[in-house]
Amino acid sequence: MPSTLQIVIGNRNYSSWSLRAWLAIEQSGLPYEEIFIPLNRPETAAALKVHSPSLLVPVLNMDSTTVWDSLAIIETLAELAPDAGIWPSDRDARAVARSVCAEMHSGFYRLRRDMPMDLRATRLGEQHTEGAIADAERIIARWAECRARFGAGGPFLFGKWSAADIMYAPVVGRFHTYGVPADDDTNTYMDAVWAQPDMAAWVIAAKSEPYVIETV
């Protein structure tokens, strides 16, 4: 076990990848130090150069080892805290959870491009481009598949809160901000994510941040 863990994040209101890493380290239950770097400011590049090989956030520092990708951070934390439930315990559920996480990690570009995360904003009905809505519909269908097959043990994609919900938590934020149409089952799932204690704490902190970045 590393003697020290540091998580380097950017603005809570805008940095969707930071949200994922922070939720995962909270889920791990491991003690850590948080380093916050405000993004899109004159001092940002120099600060990132100190901590991040990619010059991006998030970053997990553990002693002399640096992990600089959100999904890699989730996997690392799952190894460090194997009893924290970051991945589902069932083998088949875990395999599907890894698949849906990888799909989010590399895909749904049009949603991410056209509906950037902005947790403070209310833009209901805005930026509903054809591509973004197509991505949203695919995501909703994937959520329904996971809930139908694996969701019997609780309100989340695989019953209990896991890496899959962590990876899609920023999408829930986007759906809230832009008022993406959803059915009752999807809204029930999103309400559970929004109310999850770590997610709720992040949103509260995001809304109190003094920094503003133009996203549209």
mmCIF file of the C-alpha atoms, coordinates in Angstrom:
data_MODEL
# 
_entry.id   MODEL 
# 
loop_
_atom_site.group_PDB 
_atom_site.id 
_atom_site.type_symbol 
_atom_site.label_atom_id 
_atom_site.label_alt_id 
_atom_site.label_comp_id 
_atom_site.label_asym_id 
_atom_site.label_entity_id 
_atom_site.label_seq_id 
_atom_site.pdbx_PDB_ins_code 
_atom_site.Cartn_x 
_atom_site.Cartn_y 
_atom_site.Cartn_z 
_atom_site.occupancy 
_atom_site.B_iso_or_equiv 
_atom_site.pdbx_formal_charge 
_atom_site.auth_seq_id 
_atom_site.auth_comp_id 
_atom_site.auth_asym_id 
_atom_site.auth_atom_id 
_atom_site.pdbx_PDB_model_num 
ATOM 1   C CA . MET A 1 1   ? 0.000   0.000   0.000   1.00 0.00 ? 1   MET A CA 1 
ATOM 2   C CA . PRO A 1 2   ? 1.441   3.429   -0.918  1.00 0.00 ? 2   PRO A CA 1 
ATOM 3   C CA . SER A 1 3   ? 2.292   5.603   2.060   1.00 0.00 ? 3   SER A CA 1 
ATOM 4   C CA . THR A 1 4   ? 0.705   8.660   0.430   1.00 0.00 ? 4   THR A CA 1 
ATOM 5   C CA . LEU A 1 5   ? -2.051  9.196   -2.128  1.00 0.00 ? 5   LEU A CA 1 
ATOM 6   C CA . GLN A 1 6   ? -2.703  12.478  -3.884  1.00 0.00 ? 6   GLN A CA 1 
ATOM 7   C CA . ILE A 1 7   ? -5.544  13.187  -6.284  1.00 0.00 ? 7   ILE A CA 1 
ATOM 8   C CA . VAL A 1 8   ? -5.062  16.159  -8.596  1.00 0.00 ? 8   VAL A CA 1 
ATOM 9   C CA . ILE A 1 9   ? -8.308  17.610  -9.957  1.00 0.00 ? 9   ILE A CA 1 
ATOM 10  C CA . GLY A 1 10  ? -9.558  20.621  -11.863 1.00 0.00 ? 10  GLY A CA 1 
ATOM 11  C CA . ASN A 1 11  ? -12.691 22.717  -11.555 1.00 0.00 ? 11  ASN A CA 1 
ATOM 12  C CA . ARG A 1 12  ? -15.551 20.764  -10.048 1.00 0.00 ? 12  ARG A CA 1 
ATOM 13  C CA . ASN A 1 13  ? -18.101 22.586  -12.167 1.00 0.00 ? 13  ASN A CA 1 
ATOM 14  C CA . TYR A 1 14  ? -16.524 21.697  -15.503 1.00 0.00 ? 14  TYR A CA 1 
ATOM 15  C CA . SER A 1 15  ? -14.023 18.845  -15.206 1.00 0.00 ? 15  SER A CA 1 
ATOM 16  C CA . SER A 1 16  ? -15.951 15.652  -15.841 1.00 0.00 ? 16  SER A CA 1 
ATOM 17  C CA . TRP A 1 17  ? -12.852 13.471  -15.738 1.00 0.00 ? 17  TRP A CA 1 
ATOM 18  C CA . SER A 1 18  ? -11.839 14.952  -12.394 1.00 0.00 ? 18  SER A CA 1 
ATOM 19  C CA . LEU A 1 19  ? -15.277 14.068  -11.062 1.00 0.00 ? 19  LEU A CA 1 
ATOM 20  C CA . ARG A 1 20  ? -14.779 10.428  -12.016 1.00 0.00 ? 20  ARG A CA 1 
ATOM 21  C CA . ALA A 1 21  ? -11.397 10.109  -10.329 1.00 0.00 ? 21  ALA A CA 1 
ATOM 22  C CA . TRP A 1 22  ? -12.594 11.896  -7.194  1.00 0.00 ? 22  TRP A CA 1 
ATOM 23  C CA . LEU A 1 23  ? -15.679 9.705   -6.880  1.00 0.00 ? 23  LEU A CA 1 
ATOM 24  C CA . ALA A 1 24  ? -13.481 6.634   -7.224  1.00 0.00 ? 24  ALA A CA 1 
ATOM 25  C CA . ILE A 1 25  ? -11.023 7.690   -4.547  1.00 0.00 ? 25  ILE A CA 1 
ATOM 26  C CA . GLU A 1 26  ? -13.908 8.524   -2.224  1.00 0.00 ? 26  GLU A CA 1 
ATOM 27  C CA . GLN A 1 27  ? -15.384 5.091   -2.930  1.00 0.00 ? 27  GLN A CA 1 
ATOM 28  C CA . SER A 1 28  ? -12.039 3.484   -2.109  1.00 0.00 ? 28  SER A CA 1 
ATOM 29  C CA . GLY A 1 29  ? -12.154 4.779   1.457   1.00 0.00 ? 29  GLY A CA 1 
ATOM 30  C CA . LEU A 1 30  ? -8.399  5.348   1.359   1.00 0.00 ? 30  LEU A CA 1 
ATOM 31  C CA . PRO A 1 31  ? -6.879  8.471   2.943   1.00 0.00 ? 31  PRO A CA 1 
ATOM 32  C CA . TYR A 1 32  ? -5.650  10.981  0.394   1.00 0.00 ? 32  TYR A CA 1 
ATOM 33  C CA . GLU A 1 33  ? -4.602  14.571  -0.176  1.00 0.00 ? 33  GLU A CA 1 
ATOM 34  C CA . GLU A 1 34  ? -6.492  16.612  -2.754  1.00 0.00 ? 34  GLU A CA 1 
ATOM 35  C CA . ILE A 1 35  ? -4.636  19.042  -5.002  1.00 0.00 ? 35  ILE A CA 1 
ATOM 36  C CA . PHE A 1 36  ? -6.871  21.478  -6.874  1.00 0.00 ? 36  PHE A CA 1 
ATOM 37  C CA . ILE A 1 37  ? -5.660  23.259  -10.011 1.00 0.00 ? 37  ILE A CA 1 
ATOM 38  C CA . PRO A 1 38  ? -8.015  25.894  -11.480 1.00 0.00 ? 38  PRO A CA 1 
ATOM 39  C CA . LEU A 1 39  ? -8.208  25.382  -15.227 1.00 0.00 ? 39  LEU A CA 1 
ATOM 40  C CA . ASN A 1 40  ? -7.931  27.912  -18.071 1.00 0.00 ? 40  ASN A CA 1 
ATOM 41  C CA . ARG A 1 41  ? -5.926  30.413  -16.031 1.00 0.00 ? 41  ARG A CA 1 
ATOM 42  C CA . PRO A 1 42  ? -2.488  31.941  -16.654 1.00 0.00 ? 42  PRO A CA 1 
ATOM 43  C CA . GLU A 1 43  ? -0.905  29.758  -13.984 1.00 0.00 ? 43  GLU A CA 1 
ATOM 44  C CA . THR A 1 44  ? -2.611  26.508  -15.021 1.00 0.00 ? 44  THR A CA 1 
ATOM 45  C CA . ALA A 1 45  ? 0.033   25.149  -17.398 1.00 0.00 ? 45  ALA A CA 1 
ATOM 46  C CA . ALA A 1 46  ? 2.865   25.582  -14.914 1.00 0.00 ? 46  ALA A CA 1 
ATOM 47  C CA . ALA A 1 47  ? 0.863   23.944  -12.138 1.00 0.00 ? 47  ALA A CA 1 
ATOM 48  C CA . LEU A 1 48  ? -0.104  20.987  -14.329 1.00 0.00 ? 48  LEU A CA 1 
ATOM 49  C CA . LYS A 1 49  ? 3.508   20.511  -15.420 1.00 0.00 ? 49  LYS A CA 1 
ATOM 50  C CA . VAL A 1 50  ? 4.448   19.809  -11.795 1.00 0.00 ? 50  VAL A CA 1 
ATOM 51  C CA . HIS A 1 51  ? 1.922   16.991  -11.392 1.00 0.00 ? 51  HIS A CA 1 
ATOM 52  C CA . SER A 1 52  ? 0.731   15.647  -14.735 1.00 0.00 ? 52  SER A CA 1 
ATOM 53  C CA . PRO A 1 53  ? 2.719   13.919  -17.511 1.00 0.00 ? 53  PRO A CA 1 
ATOM 54  C CA . SER A 1 54  ? -0.185  14.610  -19.879 1.00 0.00 ? 54  SER A CA 1 
ATOM 55  C CA . LEU A 1 55  ? -0.671  18.199  -18.675 1.00 0.00 ? 55  LEU A CA 1 
ATOM 56  C CA . LEU A 1 56  ? -4.270  17.219  -17.975 1.00 0.00 ? 56  LEU A CA 1 
ATOM 57  C CA . VAL A 1 57  ? -6.342  16.316  -14.921 1.00 0.00 ? 57  VAL A CA 1 
ATOM 58  C CA . PRO A 1 58  ? -7.032  14.114  -13.075 1.00 0.00 ? 58  PRO A CA 1 
ATOM 59  C CA . VAL A 1 59  ? -3.842  12.570  -11.765 1.00 0.00 ? 59  VAL A CA 1 
ATOM 60  C CA . LEU A 1 60  ? -3.276  10.035  -9.006  1.00 0.00 ? 60  LEU A CA 1 
ATOM 61  C CA . ASN A 1 61  ? 0.104   10.271  -7.304  1.00 0.00 ? 61  ASN A CA 1 
ATOM 62  C CA . MET A 1 62  ? 1.142   7.399   -5.053  1.00 0.00 ? 62  MET A CA 1 
ATOM 63  C CA . ASP A 1 63  ? 4.637   7.690   -3.657  1.00 0.00 ? 63  ASP A CA 1 
ATOM 64  C CA . SER A 1 64  ? 6.906   7.664   -6.744  1.00 0.00 ? 64  SER A CA 1 
ATOM 65  C CA . THR A 1 65  ? 4.238   6.436   -9.199  1.00 0.00 ? 65  THR A CA 1 
ATOM 66  C CA . THR A 1 66  ? 1.903   8.653   -11.213 1.00 0.00 ? 66  THR A CA 1 
ATOM 67  C CA . VAL A 1 67  ? -1.337  7.535   -12.878 1.00 0.00 ? 67  VAL A CA 1 
ATOM 68  C CA . TRP A 1 68  ? -2.755  10.102  -15.296 1.00 0.00 ? 68  TRP A CA 1 
ATOM 69  C CA . ASP A 1 69  ? -5.874  8.612   -16.877 1.00 0.00 ? 69  ASP A CA 1 
ATOM 70  C CA . SER A 1 70  ? -9.295  8.420   -15.239 1.00 0.00 ? 70  SER A CA 1 
ATOM 71  C CA . LEU A 1 71  ? -10.043 4.796   -16.069 1.00 0.00 ? 71  LEU A CA 1 
ATOM 72  C CA . ALA A 1 72  ? -6.510  3.763   -15.087 1.00 0.00 ? 72  ALA A CA 1 
ATOM 73  C CA . ILE A 1 73  ? -7.014  5.623   -11.798 1.00 0.00 ? 73  ILE A CA 1 
ATOM 74  C CA . ILE A 1 74  ? -10.240 3.690   -11.180 1.00 0.00 ? 74  ILE A CA 1 
ATOM 75  C CA . GLU A 1 75  ? -8.493  0.381   -11.892 1.00 0.00 ? 75  GLU A CA 1 
ATOM 76  C CA . THR A 1 76  ? -5.571  1.303   -9.632  1.00 0.00 ? 76  THR A CA 1 
ATOM 77  C CA . LEU A 1 77  ? -7.850  2.273   -6.765  1.00 0.00 ? 77  LEU A CA 1 
ATOM 78  C CA . ALA A 1 78  ? -9.814  -0.947  -7.191  1.00 0.00 ? 78  ALA A CA 1 
ATOM 79  C CA . GLU A 1 79  ? -6.565  -2.866  -6.749  1.00 0.00 ? 79  GLU A CA 1 
ATOM 80  C CA . LEU A 1 80  ? -5.570  -0.818  -3.706  1.00 0.00 ? 80  LEU A CA 1 
ATOM 81  C CA . ALA A 1 81  ? -9.010  -1.213  -2.104  1.00 0.00 ? 81  ALA A CA 1 
ATOM 82  C CA . PRO A 1 82  ? -10.353 -4.568  -3.324  1.00 0.00 ? 82  PRO A CA 1 
ATOM 83  C CA . ASP A 1 83  ? -13.160 -4.631  -0.767  1.00 0.00 ? 83  ASP A CA 1 
ATOM 84  C CA . ALA A 1 84  ? -14.511 -1.165  -1.594  1.00 0.00 ? 84  ALA A CA 1 
ATOM 85  C CA . GLY A 1 85  ? -16.910 -2.385  -4.287  1.00 0.00 ? 85  GLY A CA 1 
ATOM 86  C CA . ILE A 1 86  ? -15.464 -0.243  -7.059  1.00 0.00 ? 86  ILE A CA 1 
ATOM 87  C CA . TRP A 1 87  ? -16.164 -3.108  -9.461  1.00 0.00 ? 87  TRP A CA 1 
ATOM 88  C CA . PRO A 1 88  ? -19.092 -5.560  -9.092  1.00 0.00 ? 88  PRO A CA 1 
ATOM 89  C CA . SER A 1 89  ? -18.130 -8.785  -7.344  1.00 0.00 ? 89  SER A CA 1 
ATOM 90  C CA . ASP A 1 90  ? -19.884 -11.045 -9.857  1.00 0.00 ? 90  ASP A CA 1 
ATOM 91  C CA . ARG A 1 91  ? -17.612 -11.985 -12.760 1.00 0.00 ? 91  ARG A CA 1 
ATOM 92  C CA . ASP A 1 92  ? -20.186 -11.454 -15.529 1.00 0.00 ? 92  ASP A CA 1 
ATOM 93  C CA . ALA A 1 93  ? -21.381 -8.168  -14.039 1.00 0.00 ? 93  ALA A CA 1 
ATOM 94  C CA . ARG A 1 94  ? -17.781 -7.016  -13.683 1.00 0.00 ? 94  ARG A CA 1 
ATOM 95  C CA . ALA A 1 95  ? -17.039 -7.823  -17.320 1.00 0.00 ? 95  ALA A CA 1 
ATOM 96  C CA . VAL A 1 96  ? -20.060 -5.874  -18.534 1.00 0.00 ? 96  VAL A CA 1 
ATOM 97  C CA . ALA A 1 97  ? -19.280 -3.009  -16.170 1.00 0.00 ? 97  ALA A CA 1 
ATOM 98  C CA . ARG A 1 98  ? -15.771 -2.778  -17.604 1.00 0.00 ? 98  ARG A CA 1 
ATOM 99  C CA . SER A 1 99  ? -17.243 -2.749  -21.104 1.00 0.00 ? 99  SER A CA 1 
ATOM 100 C CA . VAL A 1 100 ? -19.687 0.068   -20.426 1.00 0.00 ? 100 VAL A CA 1 
ATOM 101 C CA . CYS A 1 101 ? -16.954 2.053   -18.670 1.00 0.00 ? 101 CYS A CA 1 
ATOM 102 C CA . ALA A 1 102 ? -14.613 1.636   -21.635 1.00 0.00 ? 102 ALA A CA 1 
ATOM 103 C CA . GLU A 1 103 ? -17.433 2.649   -23.985 1.00 0.00 ? 103 GLU A CA 1 
ATOM 104 C CA . MET A 1 104 ? -17.911 5.866   -22.018 1.00 0.00 ? 104 MET A CA 1 
ATOM 105 C CA . HIS A 1 105 ? -14.179 6.460   -21.807 1.00 0.00 ? 105 HIS A CA 1 
ATOM 106 C CA . SER A 1 106 ? -13.664 6.348   -25.563 1.00 0.00 ? 106 SER A CA 1 
ATOM 107 C CA . GLY A 1 107 ? -17.061 7.156   -27.009 1.00 0.00 ? 107 GLY A CA 1 
ATOM 108 C CA . PHE A 1 108 ? -20.112 9.413   -27.028 1.00 0.00 ? 108 PHE A CA 1 
ATOM 109 C CA . TYR A 1 109 ? -17.959 12.233  -28.367 1.00 0.00 ? 109 TYR A CA 1 
ATOM 110 C CA . ARG A 1 110 ? -20.867 14.223  -29.769 1.00 0.00 ? 110 ARG A CA 1 
ATOM 111 C CA . LEU A 1 111 ? -22.613 14.404  -26.409 1.00 0.00 ? 111 LEU A CA 1 
ATOM 112 C CA . ARG A 1 112 ? -19.394 15.472  -24.677 1.00 0.00 ? 112 ARG A CA 1 
ATOM 113 C CA . ARG A 1 113 ? -18.648 18.038  -27.385 1.00 0.00 ? 113 ARG A CA 1 
ATOM 114 C CA . ASP A 1 114 ? -22.104 19.570  -27.705 1.00 0.00 ? 114 ASP A CA 1 
ATOM 115 C CA . MET A 1 115 ? -23.194 19.375  -24.062 1.00 0.00 ? 115 MET A CA 1 
ATOM 116 C CA . PRO A 1 116 ? -20.097 20.177  -21.969 1.00 0.00 ? 116 PRO A CA 1 
ATOM 117 C CA . MET A 1 117 ? -20.430 19.621  -18.239 1.00 0.00 ? 117 MET A CA 1 
ATOM 118 C CA . ASP A 1 118 ? -21.533 22.761  -16.428 1.00 0.00 ? 118 ASP A CA 1 
ATOM 119 C CA . LEU A 1 119 ? -23.212 21.798  -13.184 1.00 0.00 ? 119 LEU A CA 1 
ATOM 120 C CA . ARG A 1 120 ? -24.155 25.363  -12.256 1.00 0.00 ? 120 ARG A CA 1 
ATOM 121 C CA . ALA A 1 121 ? -25.972 26.067  -15.504 1.00 0.00 ? 121 ALA A CA 1 
ATOM 122 C CA . THR A 1 122 ? -29.581 25.495  -16.487 1.00 0.00 ? 122 THR A CA 1 
ATOM 123 C CA . ARG A 1 123 ? -29.905 25.233  -20.276 1.00 0.00 ? 123 ARG A CA 1 
ATOM 124 C CA . LEU A 1 124 ? -33.006 23.128  -20.663 1.00 0.00 ? 124 LEU A CA 1 
ATOM 125 C CA . GLY A 1 125 ? -33.661 22.282  -24.292 1.00 0.00 ? 125 GLY A CA 1 
ATOM 126 C CA . GLU A 1 126 ? -30.440 23.890  -25.506 1.00 0.00 ? 126 GLU A CA 1 
ATOM 127 C CA . GLN A 1 127 ? -27.701 22.267  -27.587 1.00 0.00 ? 127 GLN A CA 1 
ATOM 128 C CA . HIS A 1 128 ? -29.857 19.290  -28.470 1.00 0.00 ? 128 HIS A CA 1 
ATOM 129 C CA . THR A 1 129 ? -27.886 18.564  -31.618 1.00 0.00 ? 129 THR A CA 1 
ATOM 130 C CA . GLU A 1 130 ? -28.730 15.478  -33.631 1.00 0.00 ? 130 GLU A CA 1 
ATOM 131 C CA . GLY A 1 131 ? -25.458 13.845  -32.656 1.00 0.00 ? 131 GLY A CA 1 
ATOM 132 C CA . ALA A 1 132 ? -25.724 14.629  -28.955 1.00 0.00 ? 132 ALA A CA 1 
ATOM 133 C CA . ILE A 1 133 ? -29.272 13.310  -28.725 1.00 0.00 ? 133 ILE A CA 1 
ATOM 134 C CA . ALA A 1 134 ? -28.295 10.162  -30.631 1.00 0.00 ? 134 ALA A CA 1 
ATOM 135 C CA . ASP A 1 135 ? -25.508 9.572   -28.116 1.00 0.00 ? 135 ASP A CA 1 
ATOM 136 C CA . ALA A 1 136 ? -27.897 10.258  -25.243 1.00 0.00 ? 136 ALA A CA 1 
ATOM 137 C CA . GLU A 1 137 ? -30.374 7.709   -26.581 1.00 0.00 ? 137 GLU A CA 1 
ATOM 138 C CA . ARG A 1 138 ? -27.611 5.094   -26.827 1.00 0.00 ? 138 ARG A CA 1 
ATOM 139 C CA . ILE A 1 139 ? -26.544 5.812   -23.256 1.00 0.00 ? 139 ILE A CA 1 
ATOM 140 C CA . ILE A 1 140 ? -30.106 5.533   -21.955 1.00 0.00 ? 140 ILE A CA 1 
ATOM 141 C CA . ALA A 1 141 ? -30.497 2.201   -23.763 1.00 0.00 ? 141 ALA A CA 1 
ATOM 142 C CA . ARG A 1 142 ? -27.237 0.941   -22.250 1.00 0.00 ? 142 ARG A CA 1 
ATOM 143 C CA . TRP A 1 143 ? -28.355 1.993   -18.761 1.00 0.00 ? 143 TRP A CA 1 
ATOM 144 C CA . ALA A 1 144 ? -31.630 0.124   -19.240 1.00 0.00 ? 144 ALA A CA 1 
ATOM 145 C CA . GLU A 1 145 ? -29.768 -3.021  -20.321 1.00 0.00 ? 145 GLU A CA 1 
ATOM 146 C CA . CYS A 1 146 ? -27.516 -2.921  -17.253 1.00 0.00 ? 146 CYS A CA 1 
ATOM 147 C CA . ARG A 1 147 ? -30.384 -2.248  -14.874 1.00 0.00 ? 147 ARG A CA 1 
ATOM 148 C CA . ALA A 1 148 ? -32.505 -5.044  -16.360 1.00 0.00 ? 148 ALA A CA 1 
ATOM 149 C CA . ARG A 1 149 ? -29.743 -7.637  -16.152 1.00 0.00 ? 149 ARG A CA 1 
ATOM 150 C CA . PHE A 1 150 ? -27.760 -6.624  -13.078 1.00 0.00 ? 150 PHE A CA 1 
ATOM 151 C CA . GLY A 1 151 ? -29.662 -3.949  -11.171 1.00 0.00 ? 151 GLY A CA 1 
ATOM 152 C CA . ALA A 1 152 ? -31.744 -6.032  -8.784  1.00 0.00 ? 152 ALA A CA 1 
ATOM 153 C CA . GLY A 1 153 ? -29.551 -5.280  -5.765  1.00 0.00 ? 153 GLY A CA 1 
ATOM 154 C CA . GLY A 1 154 ? -30.069 -1.529  -5.628  1.00 0.00 ? 154 GLY A CA 1 
ATOM 155 C CA . PRO A 1 155 ? -30.819 1.642   -7.613  1.00 0.00 ? 155 PRO A CA 1 
ATOM 156 C CA . PHE A 1 156 ? -27.608 1.769   -9.652  1.00 0.00 ? 156 PHE A CA 1 
ATOM 157 C CA . LEU A 1 157 ? -26.514 0.193   -12.935 1.00 0.00 ? 157 LEU A CA 1 
ATOM 158 C CA . PHE A 1 158 ? -25.208 -2.949  -11.229 1.00 0.00 ? 158 PHE A CA 1 
ATOM 159 C CA . GLY A 1 159 ? -27.324 -2.678  -8.106  1.00 0.00 ? 159 GLY A CA 1 
ATOM 160 C CA . LYS A 1 160 ? -24.687 -1.173  -5.837  1.00 0.00 ? 160 LYS A CA 1 
ATOM 161 C CA . TRP A 1 161 ? -22.732 2.010   -6.611  1.00 0.00 ? 161 TRP A CA 1 
ATOM 162 C CA . SER A 1 162 ? -19.729 1.061   -8.755  1.00 0.00 ? 162 SER A CA 1 
ATOM 163 C CA . ALA A 1 163 ? -17.237 2.255   -11.327 1.00 0.00 ? 163 ALA A CA 1 
ATOM 164 C CA . ALA A 1 164 ? -19.965 2.135   -13.965 1.00 0.00 ? 164 ALA A CA 1 
ATOM 165 C CA . ASP A 1 165 ? -22.037 4.755   -12.157 1.00 0.00 ? 165 ASP A CA 1 
ATOM 166 C CA . ILE A 1 166 ? -18.876 6.770   -11.507 1.00 0.00 ? 166 ILE A CA 1 
ATOM 167 C CA . MET A 1 167 ? -18.028 6.841   -15.213 1.00 0.00 ? 167 MET A CA 1 
ATOM 168 C CA . TYR A 1 168 ? -21.547 7.963   -16.161 1.00 0.00 ? 168 TYR A CA 1 
ATOM 169 C CA . ALA A 1 169 ? -22.042 10.443  -13.301 1.00 0.00 ? 169 ALA A CA 1 
ATOM 170 C CA . PRO A 1 170 ? -20.957 13.423  -15.458 1.00 0.00 ? 170 PRO A CA 1 
ATOM 171 C CA . VAL A 1 171 ? -23.489 12.328  -18.075 1.00 0.00 ? 171 VAL A CA 1 
ATOM 172 C CA . VAL A 1 172 ? -26.202 12.584  -15.434 1.00 0.00 ? 172 VAL A CA 1 
ATOM 173 C CA . GLY A 1 173 ? -24.960 16.115  -14.812 1.00 0.00 ? 173 GLY A CA 1 
ATOM 174 C CA . ARG A 1 174 ? -25.194 16.908  -18.512 1.00 0.00 ? 174 ARG A CA 1 
ATOM 175 C CA . PHE A 1 175 ? -28.707 15.491  -18.749 1.00 0.00 ? 175 PHE A CA 1 
ATOM 176 C CA . HIS A 1 176 ? -29.729 17.719  -15.822 1.00 0.00 ? 176 HIS A CA 1 
ATOM 177 C CA . THR A 1 177 ? -28.154 20.838  -17.283 1.00 0.00 ? 177 THR A CA 1 
ATOM 178 C CA . TYR A 1 178 ? -29.531 20.483  -20.803 1.00 0.00 ? 178 TYR A CA 1 
ATOM 179 C CA . GLY A 1 179 ? -32.846 18.786  -20.026 1.00 0.00 ? 179 GLY A CA 1 
ATOM 180 C CA . VAL A 1 180 ? -32.249 15.675  -22.103 1.00 0.00 ? 180 VAL A CA 1 
ATOM 181 C CA . PRO A 1 181 ? -35.547 13.779  -22.547 1.00 0.00 ? 181 PRO A CA 1 
ATOM 182 C CA . ALA A 1 182 ? -35.694 10.563  -20.552 1.00 0.00 ? 182 ALA A CA 1 
ATOM 183 C CA . ASP A 1 183 ? -38.259 7.991   -19.472 1.00 0.00 ? 183 ASP A CA 1 
ATOM 184 C CA . ASP A 1 184 ? -39.341 7.393   -15.891 1.00 0.00 ? 184 ASP A CA 1 
ATOM 185 C CA . ASP A 1 185 ? -36.903 4.533   -15.270 1.00 0.00 ? 185 ASP A CA 1 
ATOM 186 C CA . THR A 1 186 ? -33.995 6.637   -16.494 1.00 0.00 ? 186 THR A CA 1 
ATOM 187 C CA . ASN A 1 187 ? -35.066 9.566   -14.347 1.00 0.00 ? 187 ASN A CA 1 
ATOM 188 C CA . THR A 1 188 ? -35.267 7.276   -11.325 1.00 0.00 ? 188 THR A CA 1 
ATOM 189 C CA . TYR A 1 189 ? -31.714 6.091   -11.974 1.00 0.00 ? 189 TYR A CA 1 
ATOM 190 C CA . MET A 1 190 ? -30.451 9.644   -12.453 1.00 0.00 ? 190 MET A CA 1 
ATOM 191 C CA . ASP A 1 191 ? -32.129 10.750  -9.225  1.00 0.00 ? 191 ASP A CA 1 
ATOM 192 C CA . ALA A 1 192 ? -30.254 7.989   -7.393  1.00 0.00 ? 192 ALA A CA 1 
ATOM 193 C CA . VAL A 1 193 ? -26.926 9.138   -8.872  1.00 0.00 ? 193 VAL A CA 1 
ATOM 194 C CA . TRP A 1 194 ? -27.676 12.789  -8.058  1.00 0.00 ? 194 TRP A CA 1 
ATOM 195 C CA . ALA A 1 195 ? -28.486 11.866  -4.455  1.00 0.00 ? 195 ALA A CA 1 
ATOM 196 C CA . GLN A 1 196 ? -25.492 9.571   -3.920  1.00 0.00 ? 196 GLN A CA 1 
ATOM 197 C CA . PRO A 1 197 ? -23.594 11.286  -1.055  1.00 0.00 ? 197 PRO A CA 1 
ATOM 198 C CA . ASP A 1 198 ? -20.252 11.741  -2.817  1.00 0.00 ? 198 ASP A CA 1 
ATOM 199 C CA . MET A 1 199 ? -21.916 13.014  -5.980  1.00 0.00 ? 199 MET A CA 1 
ATOM 200 C CA . ALA A 1 200 ? -24.131 15.377  -3.974  1.00 0.00 ? 200 ALA A CA 1 
ATOM 201 C CA . ALA A 1 201 ? -21.086 16.746  -2.147  1.00 0.00 ? 201 ALA A CA 1 
ATOM 202 C CA . TRP A 1 202 ? -19.270 17.360  -5.431  1.00 0.00 ? 202 TRP A CA 1 
ATOM 203 C CA . VAL A 1 203 ? -22.253 19.224  -6.922  1.00 0.00 ? 203 VAL A CA 1 
ATOM 204 C CA . ILE A 1 204 ? -22.567 21.454  -3.843  1.00 0.00 ? 204 ILE A CA 1 
ATOM 205 C CA . ALA A 1 205 ? -18.868 22.307  -4.042  1.00 0.00 ? 205 ALA A CA 1 
ATOM 206 C CA . ALA A 1 206 ? -19.111 22.918  -7.803  1.00 0.00 ? 206 ALA A CA 1 
ATOM 207 C CA . LYS A 1 207 ? -21.892 25.425  -7.348  1.00 0.00 ? 207 LYS A CA 1 
ATOM 208 C CA . SER A 1 208 ? -19.838 27.408  -4.840  1.00 0.00 ? 208 SER A CA 1 
ATOM 209 C CA . GLU A 1 209 ? -16.669 27.644  -6.940  1.00 0.00 ? 209 GLU A CA 1 
ATOM 210 C CA . PRO A 1 210 ? -15.712 31.207  -7.914  1.00 0.00 ? 210 PRO A CA 1 
ATOM 211 C CA . TYR A 1 211 ? -14.207 30.255  -11.288 1.00 0.00 ? 211 TYR A CA 1 
ATOM 212 C CA . VAL A 1 212 ? -16.033 30.705  -14.589 1.00 0.00 ? 212 VAL A CA 1 
ATOM 213 C CA . ILE A 1 213 ? -15.051 29.071  -17.879 1.00 0.00 ? 213 ILE A CA 1 
ATOM 214 C CA . GLU A 1 214 ? -17.116 29.742  -20.977 1.00 0.00 ? 214 GLU A CA 1 
ATOM 215 C CA . THR A 1 215 ? -18.333 26.370  -22.242 1.00 0.00 ? 215 THR A CA 1 
ATOM 216 C CA . VAL A 1 216 ? -20.562 27.479  -25.129 1.00 0.00 ? 216 VAL A CA 1 
# 
